[in-house]
């Protein structure tokens, strides 16, 4: 798994999937990032997935407390 900051948001992103076109060329890359957010008295772990063009694939939020 490769890690980088492809979106310039100071988060560590890892490649979790690559889409190869019919000619065998890499056409899309799916990145994943996990981070903690805090608000008021609670916090949550966020798992975000984006395609290489910045399109959001999914975002999961799991409360920690």
Secondary structure, DSSP 8 states (H G I E B T S, - for coil): --EE-TTSSS--EEEEEEEE-TTS-EEEEEEEEEEEEEETTEEEEEEEEEETTS-EEEEEEEE--
